[in-house]
């Protein structure tokens, strides 16, 4: 994996992190922009967000490792 490919992988992962973050923000607010306050629902949404973020950060680490192994 060359520098350009590594950078592209970083971009893809960071773009997905941004998408997940926007989605979380929208999910924890109602259509009027008021924050939702159902504790259990918020916990579920945050857990899902964490899983997505974890997957993307692991992909960044893996890409860097692959680049360094070449």
C-alpha positions as CSV (number, residue, x, y, z in Angstrom):
1,X,0.0,0.0,0.0
2,X,1.6,3.3,-1.1
3,X,1.1,6.7,0.6
4,X,-1.8,7.6,-1.7
5,X,-3.7,4.4,-0.9
6,X,-3.0,4.8,2.8
7,X,-4.3,8.4,2.7
8,X,-7.4,7.2,0.8
9,X,-8.1,4.5,3.4
10,X,-7.7,7.1,6.2
11,X,-10.1,9.4,4.3
12,X,-12.7,6.6,3.9
13,X,-12.6,5.8,7.6
14,X,-12.7,9.4,8.8
15,X,-15.5,10.1,6.4
16,X,-17.5,7.2,7.9
17,X,-16.7,8.4,11.4
18,X,-18.1,11.8,10.4
19,X,-21.2,10.2,8.9
20,X,-21.7,8.2,12.1
21,X,-21.3,11.3,14.3
22,X,-23.8,13.3,12.3
23,X,-26.2,10.4,12.4
24,X,-25.8,10.1,16.2
25,X,-26.4,13.8,16.7
26,X,-29.6,13.6,14.6
27,X,-30.8,10.5,16.4
28,X,-30.5,12.0,19.8
29,X,-32.5,15.1,18.8
30,X,-36.1,15.2,17.6
31,X,-37.3,16.9,14.4
32,X,-37.7,20.2,16.3
33,X,-34.0,20.1,17.4
34,X,-34.8,19.3,21.0
35,X,-32.7,16.7,22.7
36,X,-34.2,13.3,23.3
37,X,-34.1,12.2,26.9
38,X,-35.1,8.5,26.9
39,X,-32.1,7.1,28.8
40,X,-32.4,3.6,27.5
41,X,-32.8,4.7,23.9
42,X,-29.8,7.1,24.2
43,X,-27.7,4.3,25.6
44,X,-28.5,2.0,22.7
45,X,-27.7,4.7,20.2
46,X,-24.4,5.5,21.8
47,X,-23.5,1.8,22.0
48,X,-24.2,1.4,18.3
49,X,-22.1,4.6,17.6
50,X,-19.2,3.3,19.6
51,X,-19.2,0.0,17.7
52,X,-19.1,1.9,14.4
53,X,-16.3,4.2,15.6
54,X,-14.4,1.2,16.9
55,X,-14.6,-0.5,13.5
56,X,-13.3,2.5,11.7
57,X,-10.5,3.3,14.1
58,X,-9.4,-0.4,13.8
59,X,-9.5,-0.1,10.0
60,X,-7.2,2.9,10.3
61,X,-4.7,1.0,12.5
62,X,-4.8,-2.0,10.2
63,X,-4.2,0.1,7.1
64,X,-1.2,1.7,8.8
65,X,0.2,-1.7,9.8
66,X,-0.3,-3.0,6.3
67,X,1.5,0.0,4.9
68,X,4.4,-0.5,7.3
69,X,4.7,-4.2,6.5
70,X,5.3,-3.6,2.9
